[in-house]
Amino acid sequence: MTSLKGKIITVVGSGLIGRSWAMVFLSGGYKVKIYDNEPGQASGAITEIRKQLEELQQAKMLRGNLTAAQQLSLLSSHDDLQQALEGAFFVQECVFEDLEAKQTVFHEVENLVTESVILSSSTSCLMPSNVFSCVQNRTRCIISHPVNPPYYVRLVELVPHPETVPAVMDVAYSLMTEVGQAPVRLSKEIDGFALNRVQYAIIAESWRLVQDGVISVKDIDLVMSEGLGMRYAFIGPIETMHLNAPEGMEDYLQRYSEGMKRVLNTFGPVPDFSGEPAARIVKEICELIPAEQEHLTVRRERRDHLLMELAKLKK
C-alpha cells in the first residue's frame, strides 16, 4: 500500500480506547479527527491527549518521528459527525461495548461517507456480522480489535465481516503496520476472536486452580508473570513447542502429546465466576492489591510504563 500519511482518520468516541487510537494514528503522521456525540467530550479528549503526549516526550517514550507538538497539530475535535467525517479514508469506531450503540453509529456513518471509506470497529467480542448488520455495503467493514492500552500493547486483531473484500483487509493491515502496531489476520469471524479465546482459557484454568484450593491468587499470577508470561512476551506457544524439544515440533509432539491430552482431559467445567468462590478470590486479590482508586491508578500507570519499555525491547 502506498503511504497514506497526511490523510485523515476519524475516531468516533473519545473515551480511553478512542484517545489511545488517536495517539497511535498521530504517531504515524496521520491527521486525526476525534468525534463524540456528547458536547465538549471530544475537546476534553484533546486536553488529555496533549498531557499524555507531553509526558511521553519528556520520558523519551513518545512513539513516531514527530514531536508532541507536531503530532498535536494533526489533531482536531468535533461535535458534529458530518464535519468529523469529511475527507476521512478510515473510520475507527470506539464507542462503548454495546451492540445497538455500535450498529447505530455505523448506520449514521455510512450515510455520510463515500463507498471507498473503510469502516472499522474496536469491539473486543461482538461479531462483525452483528456489528455491521445495519450497514448496506459490508464489503468495506472490518473489526480492528486493539489490546488495552493500544499505545503500549501493539497487537491488533483484524477480523473480517463475511462479505469483507480482501483489499480492505490489506489496507487495514498496511495501515496498522505503518503506525507501529502488530496486526494479525483472522480468516473468518469467531466468537471472542483469537486473543480473548486464548485469554479466557488461561483465566478459566487459573480460576479453577484457585477455586479448588490448588494454588493461591498470588502464586497463580506468578506462574504467568515469572514463568509463561516471560517467554510468551517474546515467542508464542507454537514456537515455544518447537524450541522446547531437541528436534523441533515433531519431536515435541512425540514426547509430550500424550501428557498434554491426559492433563487437558482433567480440566473442569467452565467456572460461573460467582458465588462463594468469586467472593473468596475477590477478597484475596483485594488483600494483595489495595482497592483504593489512587493505588489502582498508580499500578495502571506502572503497568503502562513497563509495557512501553517491553515494546521498546522487542523492536
N, C-alpha and C positions, 0 to 999 in steps of 0.2 A: 504494500500500500504506500502510495506517495504520502509524505508527511503532511498532515493537516494542521500543523502548528499555526496559530494565529486565527484559526477558525473558532466557531462558537459552540460551546456545550452548555445546555441548560440543565440545571439541577433543580428538580421540583421537590421541595421540602427542605427546611433549614435546620432540622434537628442535628443530633450528633453525627449520624451517617451522612446526611446531606452536606454538612460542613466538612467532614473528612473527605468526601468525594471531591468537593470543590477544591480543597487544598491539593489533592493528588493531581487533578487536571491542571491546576495553576502551575504546579511544579514542572509540568511538561510543556509549558508555554502556551496553553490554550486560553482563549477568552472564556470566562465563565459567568453566566447569568444565573443567579440564585433566586428562586421564587418561593414565596409562601403565601397561602391564602389568608393568613392572619396578619392584618396590617401591622407593620413595624417589626415583624419577626425576621424578615429577610435582612433588613438593615442592622438589626441586632446581631444577626449571624456574622455579618461582616466585621463588626466590632470584636467578636470573639475570635474570628479567623485572624484578624490583624494581630491580636495579642499572642496567639499561638505561633504565628509565623515569626514574629519578632523574637519570641523566646527561643524558638528553634534556631534562628540565625545566631543569637547570642551564644547558644550552646554548641554551635557548629554542627547542628544536626538537621539543617534545612535541606530538603530534597531539591534536586534540579540544579540548573546552572544560573538561574536568575536570583537576584537578591529578593529579600522580603518585599521591599518597596516596589520592585519591578513586577513581582507576582500580584501584589495587591492592585496595581494599576490595571490589571487584566480582569478584575472582579467588579461586578455590579449587582445591586439588589433590586428586586421588582415585586410590587404588589399586584401587578396586572399580568395575567398569564399570557395573553397575546403578545404583549410587549416583550416578555421574557423569552418567548419562543422565536422571535424574529431573527432570522439568519442562522439558527441552530442547525447543525447536521446530526447531532446526537443528543438525546434527551435521557437523563438518568433520574428516574423517579425514586424518591427516598421518603415517602410518607409512612406513617405508622403501619404496622403489620396487620392490616385489616383488608380482607378480600374486596369487600364492597367499596372501600375508600380507594383502593388501587384501580379497580375497574372504572370508577367514576373519573379518576384522573386521566386515564388513558383514553376514555371516550371523549373527554374535553380536549385533550391534547391533539388527538387525531384530526379533529375538526379545524385545527388552527395551523397545521403544518402540511408540507407537501409530501407526496408519496415516497420521496427518497430519504426522508428523515428516519433514523433508526430510533426505535422506542425500547428503552432498557429499564428493567425493574431491579431494585436492590433486595427483593424479597429473599428471606432465608429459608422458607419452607413451603411457600404456596406454588402450586403447579402452574407453569406457563399457560397451559390450556385453559386454566381458570382465570388467571390474572388478565389475560388478553381476550377474554371471551366477548367483550363488548367492542373490540376493535374490528373494523371491516377488513383492512389489509393487514393480515397477520404474518405476511412473509417477511416483514422487517422488524419483528418483535423478538426480544431476547431477554433472558434473565442474566444479569451481571451481579452475582452474589458475592459481596466482599466479606472478609473476616474482620470483625471488630477488634481494634480500630484499624480501618483500611490504610491509614497513613503509615502505620508501623508494620502491620502484617500484610504482606503483598499479594497473597493468593486471591484470585478471583475465579469463581466458577461460572463458566459461560454455558447456559442451558437453553437450548432452542425450543421454541414452540413447534409442534408437529409440522406446521406449514412454513417455518423459517427457511429462507433460502441460504445455501452455503456462503454466498458472498457477504451476507450480513454477519455471519459468524467470523469470517475472515477479517472484515473491517473492525469488529469489536476486539478480536484477538490482537490485531496490529496496534490498535489504539491503546489497549491496556499494556501491551509490551512497551510501547513508546513512552508512556508516562511512568514506567518503572514498576508496574505491577507484574505478578507472575500468573498469567491466565492459564486455566486448564479447560479443555473442551469436554462436555458430556455429549455423546452422540444422540441421546434422546432424554426426554424428561422422566424422572423417577422421584417418588416422594422422598423428601429430605435431601435430594441431590447426593453428592458424594461425601462432602465434608461432614455433614450432620449425621449421615448414616454411620460413618466411622466413629464420630464423636459420641453418638448415642450408644453405640456398642460398648465403648470404653466406660461411659458413665454408668450404664446398666450393670456391668460386671463389677465395677468399683463399688456401686451402691449395694449389690448383693453381698460382697465380701464384708463390708462394714455391717450391714444389717444382720448377717449371720454370725457376727462376732469373731470372724477370722482375723481381722486387722482393724486398726484404728483409723479415723479420718486423717490424722496427721501422717501416719505411715503409708496409707494408700496414695496420698498426694506425693510423698517422697518416692514411691515406686515410679511415678511418672516424671517428676521434676529432676530426680537424681539418677534415673535409670532410663526407661524407654524414651522420655522426652529429650534427653541429652543427645541420643543418636538420631532420633526422628527429626530433630531440628535441622539435620544436615542430609540424612538419607532416609528414604521411606521404607515401609515394611517389606515391600517386594525386593528392593535392593539389599535390605538387611538380610533377608533369607539367602540371597545369592552370595553374600560376602561371609556368611556365618558357617559355611562348610568348605572344606579344602578344595573341592572340585566344583563349587558353584551350586546353582539352583537344583539341578538334577540330583546331585549328591545330597543336598539338604532334604529334599523330598524323600529320598530313600532312607535317610537317617531318622527323620522327625515326623513324617506324615502320620504314622500310626499313633504316636504320642499326642499329636495335635488333635486328632479325631477323638481319642479317648477323653482328653480333657474337655474338649468342646461339648461332648455328649453329657458332661456333668453340669453344664450351665443350667441355672434355674430359669423360671418363667420371668417375663418382663415385670419389673417392680411397678407398684402403683404410686410410689413416691408420696405416700400419705400415711396418716395414722401414727401409731406409736413409733415405728422405725424412723419416719421422717422427723418427728419431734425430737427424737434422740440424736439424730445426725445434725439437725439444726442447732441443738444445744451444744454439741461438741464443736462444731465449726465456729460458733459464736464465742466459745471459750478460747479458741485458738486465735481468732481474729476479732478484736473489739468491734462491736456493731455501730459505734458512734460514726456519724457520717464523715467527720473530718478524718478519722482513721482510714475509712474505706477510700476516701478521696486521695489521701497520701499514698496508699497502697496501689491504687489505679495509676497514679502518676509515676510511681516507681516501676510498675509493670510496663507502662508505655515506654519509659526510658530504656529499660532493659531490652524490650522488643526492638527498638530502633538500633541499639548497639549490636544486637544479634543480626539484624538485617544488614548492617554495615560489614560485619564479619563475613557474611555469606556472599557479598559482591565478588 
